[in-house]
Protein backbone atom coordinates (compact mmCIF):
# COMPACT_ATOMS: atom_id res chain seq x y z
CA UNK A 1 0.00 0.00 0.00
CA UNK A 2 1.43 3.36 -1.01
CA UNK A 3 1.25 6.33 1.29
CA UNK A 4 -0.20 9.58 0.01
CA UNK A 5 1.45 11.49 2.81
CA UNK A 6 5.08 11.34 3.88
CA UNK A 7 5.25 12.28 7.56
CA UNK A 8 8.20 13.90 9.32
CA UNK A 9 11.20 15.74 7.93
CA UNK A 10 13.58 13.98 5.51
CA UNK A 11 16.95 13.30 7.19
CA UNK A 12 18.70 10.51 5.27
CA UNK A 13 18.43 8.04 2.42
CA UNK A 14 20.17 4.99 1.07
CA UNK A 15 19.84 1.65 -0.68
CA UNK A 16 19.46 -1.77 0.98
CA UNK A 17 22.89 -3.40 0.68
CA UNK A 18 23.49 -7.08 -0.17
CA UNK A 19 25.15 -7.67 3.21
CA UNK A 20 21.97 -6.46 4.95
CA UNK A 21 19.95 -9.41 3.60
CA UNK A 22 19.26 -12.36 5.90
CA UNK A 23 18.18 -16.00 5.44
CA UNK A 24 14.59 -14.82 4.81
CA UNK A 25 15.78 -12.88 1.73
CA UNK A 26 14.86 -9.51 3.20
CA UNK A 27 16.55 -6.73 5.16
CA UNK A 28 17.63 -8.04 8.57
CA UNK A 29 16.26 -6.30 11.66
CA UNK A 30 19.71 -5.10 12.74
CA UNK A 31 20.10 -3.07 9.56
CA UNK A 32 16.82 -1.25 10.04
CA UNK A 33 18.41 0.04 13.25
CA UNK A 34 21.52 0.99 11.24
CA UNK A 35 19.43 2.88 8.68
CA UNK A 36 17.57 4.69 11.45
CA UNK A 37 20.86 5.49 13.19
CA UNK A 38 22.15 7.15 10.00
CA UNK A 39 19.03 9.32 10.20
CA UNK A 40 19.77 10.15 13.83
CA UNK A 41 23.33 11.14 12.89
CA UNK A 42 22.03 13.42 10.14
CA UNK A 43 19.54 15.05 12.50
CA UNK A 44 22.27 15.53 15.11
CA UNK A 45 24.37 17.31 12.46
CA UNK A 46 21.47 19.74 11.96
CA UNK A 47 21.47 20.40 15.71
CA UNK A 48 25.23 20.93 15.83
CA UNK A 49 26.08 17.58 17.41
CA UNK A 50 28.96 16.96 15.02
CA UNK A 51 32.25 15.07 15.32
CA UNK A 52 33.92 18.41 16.01
CA UNK A 53 31.40 19.19 18.77
CA UNK A 54 32.01 15.80 20.39
CA UNK A 55 35.81 16.14 20.18
CA UNK A 56 35.98 19.72 21.48
CA UNK A 57 33.17 19.82 24.04
CA UNK A 58 33.22 16.19 25.19
CA UNK A 59 29.45 16.23 24.82
CA UNK A 60 27.51 13.57 22.95
CA UNK A 61 24.28 11.61 23.09
CA UNK A 62 23.48 8.13 24.31
CA UNK A 63 20.39 6.22 23.25
CA UNK A 64 18.68 4.90 26.38
CA UNK A 65 15.50 3.47 24.91
CA UNK A 66 14.16 2.54 21.50
CA UNK A 67 11.22 0.78 19.94
CA UNK A 68 11.20 -0.44 16.33
CA UNK A 69 8.17 -1.60 14.35
CA UNK A 70 8.42 -3.42 11.04
CA UNK A 71 5.57 -2.62 8.65
CA UNK A 72 6.64 -4.01 5.26
CA UNK A 73 9.78 -5.78 4.18
CA UNK A 74 12.57 -4.29 2.11
CA UNK A 75 14.86 -6.37 -0.11
CA UNK A 76 18.29 -5.94 -1.67
CA UNK A 77 18.57 -2.86 -3.84
CA UNK A 78 15.45 -1.14 -2.50
CA UNK A 79 15.98 2.61 -2.12
CA UNK A 80 14.76 4.06 1.16
CA UNK A 81 14.62 7.33 3.03
CA UNK A 82 14.24 8.21 6.70
CA UNK A 83 12.16 11.02 8.18
CA UNK A 84 12.25 12.33 11.75
CA UNK A 85 10.06 14.21 14.18
CA UNK A 86 11.09 15.61 17.54
CA UNK A 87 8.26 14.63 19.90
CA UNK A 88 9.65 16.36 22.98
CA UNK A 89 12.85 17.64 24.50
CA UNK A 90 14.03 19.16 27.75
CA UNK A 91 17.35 20.44 29.03
CA UNK A 92 19.00 16.98 28.82
CA UNK A 93 16.79 14.66 26.75
CA UNK A 94 15.22 14.31 23.33
CA UNK A 95 12.36 12.00 22.36
CA UNK A 96 12.14 11.44 18.62
CA UNK A 97 10.16 9.37 16.15
CA UNK A 98 11.41 8.17 12.77
CA UNK A 99 9.85 6.56 9.73
CA UNK A 100 11.65 4.53 7.07
CA UNK A 101 9.95 4.64 3.68
CA UNK A 102 10.53 2.62 0.52
CA UNK A 103 11.50 5.49 -1.76
CA UNK A 104 10.00 4.30 -5.05
CA UNK A 105 6.54 3.24 -3.87
CA UNK A 106 6.46 5.59 -0.88
CA UNK A 107 5.24 2.91 1.52
CA UNK A 108 6.11 2.89 5.21
CA UNK A 109 8.54 0.04 5.88
CA UNK A 110 9.36 0.64 9.56
CA UNK A 111 9.22 3.10 12.45
CA UNK A 112 11.63 3.84 15.28
CA UNK A 113 11.10 5.72 18.50
CA UNK A 114 14.10 6.89 20.53
CA UNK A 115 14.94 8.51 23.83
CA UNK A 116 18.41 10.04 23.83
CA UNK A 117 20.33 11.77 26.60
CA UNK A 118 22.98 14.46 26.32
CA UNK A 119 26.08 13.16 28.10
CA UNK A 120 29.37 14.65 29.29
CA UNK A 121 31.88 12.12 27.96
CA UNK A 122 34.46 12.99 30.62
CA UNK A 123 32.19 12.34 33.60
CA UNK A 124 30.00 9.80 31.73
CA UNK A 125 26.98 11.53 33.27
CA UNK A 126 23.88 13.11 31.81
CA UNK A 127 24.44 16.83 31.28
CA UNK A 128 22.44 19.80 29.97
CA UNK A 129 22.42 20.67 26.29
CA UNK A 130 24.51 23.74 25.51
CA UNK A 131 22.49 26.82 24.55
CA UNK A 132 23.61 26.52 20.91
CA UNK A 133 21.99 23.09 20.60
CA UNK A 134 18.91 24.06 22.62
CA UNK A 135 18.26 26.95 20.25
CA UNK A 136 18.51 24.63 17.22
CA UNK A 137 16.15 22.15 18.89
CA UNK A 138 13.67 24.98 19.49
CA UNK A 139 13.95 26.12 15.87
CA UNK A 140 13.41 22.58 14.58
CA UNK A 141 10.42 22.05 16.89
CA UNK A 142 8.85 25.34 15.79
CA UNK A 143 9.13 24.22 12.17
CA UNK A 144 7.11 21.06 12.77
CA UNK A 145 4.35 22.58 14.91
CA UNK A 146 1.62 21.64 12.39
CA UNK A 147 2.63 17.97 12.35
CA UNK A 148 0.49 15.51 14.28
CA UNK A 149 1.83 13.39 17.11
CA UNK A 150 2.41 9.90 15.64
CA UNK A 151 -0.26 7.38 16.59
CA UNK A 152 2.42 4.70 16.85
CA UNK A 153 4.51 6.64 19.40
CA UNK A 154 4.55 5.22 22.90
CA UNK A 155 2.88 1.95 21.98
CA UNK A 156 3.36 -1.04 24.22
CA UNK A 157 3.89 -4.60 23.00
CA UNK A 158 1.38 -7.20 24.07
CA UNK A 159 -0.74 -10.12 22.95
CA UNK A 160 -4.39 -9.24 23.45
CA UNK A 161 -5.62 -12.69 24.47
CA UNK A 162 -2.57 -14.85 25.15
CA UNK A 163 -2.69 -18.58 25.73
CA UNK A 164 0.05 -17.97 28.30
CA UNK A 165 1.43 -14.85 29.95
CA UNK A 166 4.05 -14.33 32.60
CA UNK A 167 2.36 -11.05 33.50
CA UNK A 168 0.59 -11.24 36.84
CA UNK A 169 -2.51 -9.17 37.38
CA UNK A 170 -2.22 -6.97 40.47
N, C-alpha and C positions, 0 to 999 in steps of 0.2 A: 504494500500500500504506500503510495507516494504521499508526502506531506505538502499541503499547500502553503504552509507557514513554517519558516525556519525561525526557531526561537533562540534567543540569546545573541551575543556578539561573537562574530567569527574571531578565532584566535590562532588556529593552526590547521594545516592540512597535510595529507600524505597519501601514500599508496600502500596497501597491504603487501608486505614483503613475503617471499617464499619461505623464509625461516620462521615466520609467524604462524604457519599452518601446522595444525596438529593431526593426529590420527583420524579425526572425524572430517578431514578435508575442509576445515574452515579455520578462521582466525582463533587462535588459542586465547583463553581468558586473560592470561598474563600480559598479552600484547595489547589488549584493550586498555589495560592500566597504563602501559607504556605510551599509547597514543594520547590518552587523557593527560598524562604527565607532561608530554610535550606541549599540550595546551596550557597547562598550569605554568610552565616555564615561560611561554610567550606572554601570558597575562602578567606574570611577575615582572617581566621586562618593561611592560607598559607602566607598571607602578614604580619602577626604579629599583627593583630587587634584581640587580644584575650581578654578574661575576665580580665586577669592580666593586660594587656595593658590599658584597660579601667579604671580599679580600681586605677592603679598607676599613669597614665599620665593624666587622666580625658579627654582623647581624644576618640572619637567614630565617627560613621558615621550616618547620617540621610538620608533616601531616600526622595528625593524631587520631583521625577517624575517617573512614570512607565507606561508601556503599555504592556498588555497581549493579546496574540491571542490564540484562542482555535482551534486546527486543527482536532483532533479526540478525541472521548471520552474515558475515562478510567472508569473502574468499580471496585467494591470491590475485593480486592485480587490481582489486577494487579500490578506486579513489575514495577518500573520505575527507571530511573536515570536522573540526571541533568548534563548538560555540560555548561561551561561558556566561554566567550571570553571577553577580555578587548578591547573595541573599541577605547577608548581614555582616557587620564588622564592628569591632570595638577597639579599644586602645592596644590590644594584644592579639586579637583573633580575627580570622576571616572564615566565613561560611560561604561556600560557593557551590554552584550546580553547573554541570557540563552535559552537553549532548554531543554524540558522535553520529554524524549523518553519512550515508552513502551518497557521494557527491553527484553521481549521474542521475539517479532516480529520486534523490532527495528524501529517502526514507530514513527514519530514526533507527539506528542500529543498536545504540546503547546509551545509558546515562550514567553519570558519576556525581556523587555528592561528597564534598570534602569539608573537613574542619582542619584549618592550619593555624599554627601558633607562630608568632614572631619570637625568635630565640637569640639570645646573646651567646655566640659560639665559644666565648672564653669562659663564661660561668656555666654554660649549658643549662641556663634557666630561661624561662619565659620572660620577655622584656617588652616594653612598649614600642610601638612603631615610631620611627622618627617623624617629625612634622612633615617632611618632604613626601613621605609615602602616604601618610594620613590624608594630605591634601589631594593626592592623586586618587586615592580610594574614594574620597568624597566626590571628586569630579566624575569618576567612572559611575558611581552610584546615581548621581544626578542625571546622567545621560541615559539611564535605563529605567527611570521612574515610571514610565508608561507600561513597562513589561509586567506581566502577571507573575505571581509566585507560582513556581512549578507544582502541579498536582502531585508529582512523584516525590517531591522533596519530603524528607522526614518519615518516609514509609518504613514500616516494621515488617520483617519477614515472619510468616506463620503459615500453618496449614489450618484452614478453617474448621474442618471436622476430622482430626487425625484419628487413625486407628490406635496409635500410641502417642503419648507425649510425656516428656520428662517434667514438664511444667506442672507445678502443684498449685492448685487454686488456694488462695488465702482466705 
